Amino acid sequence: MSPDGDEITASPVADEALTGEILDLLQECAQYGQVKKGANEVTRALNHNIYEIVVLAADTEPLAIVGHLPPLAEDKTVPFVYVPSKTALGRACDYNRPVVAATITRDETSNLTAQINQLKEKIESITV
């Protein structure tokens, strides 16, 4: 439950196709060092304005662990989305542990900028 008594829900959750695209791009970005993982690192990235996309795990228990990230992402106007599995999210981040939150960080010299922008548009379209 959130501080005001409302139950926290994982929304929007990416469908299977979009989840695959997100995890593939995260994996590529991880190879370039463009990924921050874990709720604390994602919070820090949002506060320091070095974010592109925030990805959260829908199977996080309790979900309140990442409950502060969607409102923070909305305040910063950064697209965020939930993927079904924290284990898959961890693997995509090139990490052998489950990961509850990840962000792709901004890098103007990255070869992946076009792919990141396309994915941002897709995520924004499901959040409307």
N, C-alpha and C positions, 0 to 999 in steps of 0.2 A: 504494500500500500504506500501511496505517496504521503507526504506530510499532511496534506489536507484531507486524507481519508479515502481518496480515490484509488482504485486498483490500477496498477501500472500494466499496460498491455504492449506487446511488441507489434508495432505498426508503423510504417508499412513493411510487410514481409515480401521479399523478392520471390517471384515464381522460379521454377526450376531452370528455365533458360537464362533469366537474368542473373540468378545465383551463379551459374556456370561462368558467365561473362565477368561478373564481379571477382570471383575467386581466381580466374585466369589472369585478370589484370593485376590483382593484388600480388600474385606470384611473380609476374614480370617486374612490377615495381619493387618488390622485395629484393630482387637481384640487383637493382640499381640503388638500393639503400633509401628508397622513397616511402618506406612504411614505418609507422609507429604503431606499436601494439600494446594492448592493456588499457584499462580505463584511465589510469593515472597519466600515461603518456598521451593518450588521445585528448584528455582534458588540457594538458599542457600545450599541445599543438594548437588546440582551438584558442586558448588564451594568448598564444604568441602569433596567431594569424599565419600559420604555415600549413594550412589544410587545403585539401581539394574535395575529398569525399570521406564521410564517416560510415563505417560498416560495423554493425552490432550483431551479436549472436542472439537469436530468439530463444534458444534453450538455456540461457543463463539462469541459474538458480541461486539466490533469488534474483528476479529481474531488477530489483531496486539497486543492484550493484551498478548497473548502467543507466538507471532511471534519470540521472541528472544530465546525461549527454544529449538526448533529443531536444530539450528546451534550450540548452546552450548552443547546439547546432542551429536551431531555428533563429536564435538571437543573432548569430553570426551569418545567417543566410547561407549555410553550407548544406548541401544535400546529404541526407542520411537514410540508411535502409537497413533492415534486419535480414540476415541470412539464417536458414534453419539450424545450422550446426556450428557450435563453437569448436569442435574438433576439426571440421573442414576449414574453418576460418584460421585456426592455428597452422594447419598444413600449408594453406595458401600464403601465410606470412613467413614461411620457411622456418617454422618453429615446431618442435615436437610435443608441445603441450597445448591444451585447449586455450583459445584466446576469446575473450568476451567482447572486445572492441578493437578496432583498428582504424587507422586513417592513412590515406595516401597524402603525402606531403607535397607541397609546391616546389617545383624545380623548373625554372624557365628554360633550362638547357636540355631537358629530358626529351628523348626520342618518343616518349609515350604521351606527350601532351594532347595530340589529336584524339587518341583512344580514351584518355581520361575525360576530355570534354564531351565526347559522344556518350560515355557512360553517365556523366553528370546529367545530361539531357534526359536519358532514359529514366534515371532515378527520379528526377524532378517531375517527369510525366506521371509516375505512379503515386506521387505524394499529393497531387492536386485533387 
